[in-house]
Amino acid sequence: MLLGSLLVLLLLGTAGIASAHAALESTDPADGSVLKSAPRTVTLTFSESVALLDDSFRVYDPDNRRVKTSSAHHAKDAGDTASVTLPAKLGTGTFTVAWRVVSADSHPVSGAFTFSIGKPSATTTPVSTAPTEDPLTGSLYDIARYFAYIAAALLIGTATFLTLCRPPNPTVLNKPIRTGWWTLLATTLALLLLRAPYEAGTGLATAFEPSAIPKTLTSRPGLALASRLLLLAASAAYLLRLRGRDRFGRAALGTGAVLAVGLALTWASAEHASAGIQVPVAMTSAVLHLLAMSVWLGGLTALLTVLYRSPTLDAAPVARFSRLAFASVTVLVVTGIYQSWRGLGSWNALTGTSYGRILLVKLGAVVLLLAVAGWSRRWTGRMVGAEVRLRVPELVRAGAGAGAGAGADGVSATGSASASSAGGEGAPTSGDDSKGGGDGSQDRGDGSQDRQDGYRRGLRRSVLFEVAVGVVVLVITTLLTNTLPGRAAADAQQTATSAGIPAASVTTVPFRVGNAGGKVQITLDPGRVGENSVEAVVYGPDGGFATVPELRLSFTLPTQKIGPLDANVKDEGGYWGTNTLNLPIAGTWTMKVTVRTSDVDQVSVSREVRIVR
């Protein structure tokens, strides 16, 4: 219930279109370009290799009719490109290209751009490219991914706790292991079924087409999911064979380790680690990170189960898990630092990208988790210390009984008194001892036992809190896998700029005049200090291009008392534009848009625009 509630809350708060991981670096023809003659091909270049779909490209003419193209292919066999061949005669006007591919880390990415032949069209209805994925399909796929992570942690962590920590009543862990195995099986089957519509951005009905599963099994994500199913079958046979054992040999431990590493590889081979820089190191780090997370969080769940359901638990398994958890945290810190560096690429990306900001949230949650873990370690130390104080007198008494002959009475009495005073419960005492100091000794023994019970209750509370925070960390980690890494975003921007394709600033300004309304899409290129070109396109309430008798733009920088600077945009036939807007200083400018729809009707709307150096 705890895990489910946290997931539902987080999913409701973060549901939406997932950020993709292959960044578009350039298009040929360039977005918004006006060509003298028709191009023969359309080619996209990405920041990493991409997989193509049957419907990766849709090209529309100025009348919103789909243009017949060749099948999508990689240009010059380069895996980071996508290309189609256009017909020889296209005509003139503005053409719209909608595209969708799958990045190397298994996430689909899509978008659209336009180019014109001769001159831009004056009245063209733009093709709708949203939604880029079916909301229900995307949400179900993300839910299955979240639960797959949690199931893997529960299965691997509980099995590790069972074999390495050796609790006195291992049967209480059968249910968590079965729950983890069946949940991972169900989520893997769901991901395999949903993969085809998730990639294509279509509804659930696509999942049941005859070609869906076979096509999925030819892709890297599909092969990873199929491998996970095979590993789950082997894991089931392995767990059934070991059921009921309380000791595990090297062969059994080695087989379990191989199965755990194999399961972790099914994630690493299809996500962030499989693309970008230092892939072998990154995949090794990802596998270790996932295994350490599973051993820690899944082991915590197992420990919590044992604490509540095994009344005879002594301190030894708790102490063993404490050492195991410390090793897991060490691995998590080392691999986490490497993965953060690989994903960010620079300090600026920590606060300047979505990936960096989510990572900061995760770091805060990890700090809280480590604090709670320290609290649990203190309760563990107290529990171990209390048990030592309870056990030592019994060992002394046993040694005294074995080594003494006829004079054993005195030693036994001494040993019994020591056991009582040290917290030994049920220690045999003579009648004289009971009448003398026995009552006080027994009181002290009861007090020691009460303290140990208190330590155990404290450990249960701290472990419960640790599990709750750990689940939050796990879900934030899953969100990171759905976010464009800061390094990829920076590389894409740098490559685009060096190729002469600056990152433009695009602002959409809605307006309403009387009962009519619309919006103005304003592009500042490159959106930096100095000379900028301006392109303002007016859309009507139906989403189509609209014509207005007048459009004015002005820019003011209030902090420096600069402006208003008139952009002097002119009607270019389909859009309003200029190439001579000079913005001399970086900062947050106020852009005022004035739209006149008739001789007497006009409206002014202001928006803030960030201009960088």
QUISULPE-V76123 format. One record per run of one state. SS is the DSSP state (a for helix, b for strand, c for the rest). FROM is the first residue (numbers start at 1). TO is the last residue. If there is no record, write none. Layout:
ss:SS from:FROM to:TO
ss:SS from:FROM to:TO
//
This chain:
ss:c from:1 to:1
ss:a from:2 to:14
ss:c from:15 to:23
ss:b from:24 to:28
ss:c from:29 to:32
ss:b from:33 to:35
ss:c from:36 to:40
ss:b from:41 to:46
ss:c from:47 to:49
ss:b from:50 to:60
ss:c from:61 to:65
ss:b from:66 to:67
ss:c from:68 to:72
ss:b from:73 to:73
ss:c from:74 to:74
ss:a from:75 to:77
ss:c from:78 to:80
ss:b from:81 to:85
ss:c from:86 to:92
ss:b from:93 to:103
ss:c from:104 to:107
ss:b from:108 to:117
ss:c from:118 to:134
ss:a from:135 to:165
ss:c from:166 to:169
ss:a from:170 to:200
ss:c from:201 to:203
ss:a from:204 to:208
ss:c from:209 to:209
ss:a from:210 to:216
ss:c from:217 to:219
ss:a from:220 to:242
ss:c from:243 to:249
ss:a from:250 to:268
ss:c from:269 to:271
ss:a from:272 to:274
ss:c from:275 to:278
ss:a from:279 to:309
ss:c from:310 to:314
ss:a from:315 to:344
ss:c from:345 to:347
ss:a from:348 to:352
ss:c from:353 to:353
ss:a from:354 to:403
ss:c from:404 to:407
ss:a from:408 to:422
ss:c from:423 to:430
ss:a from:431 to:480
ss:c from:481 to:485
ss:a from:486 to:498
ss:c from:499 to:504
ss:b from:505 to:513
ss:c from:514 to:515
ss:b from:516 to:525
ss:c from:526 to:527
ss:b from:528 to:528
ss:c from:529 to:529
ss:b from:530 to:540
ss:c from:541 to:544
ss:b from:545 to:545
ss:c from:546 to:549
ss:b from:550 to:557
ss:a from:558 to:560
ss:c from:561 to:561
ss:b from:562 to:566
ss:c from:567 to:569
ss:b from:570 to:571
ss:c from:572 to:575
ss:b from:576 to:583
ss:c from:584 to:586
ss:b from:587 to:596
ss:c from:597 to:601
ss:b from:602 to:612
ss:c from:613 to:613
//
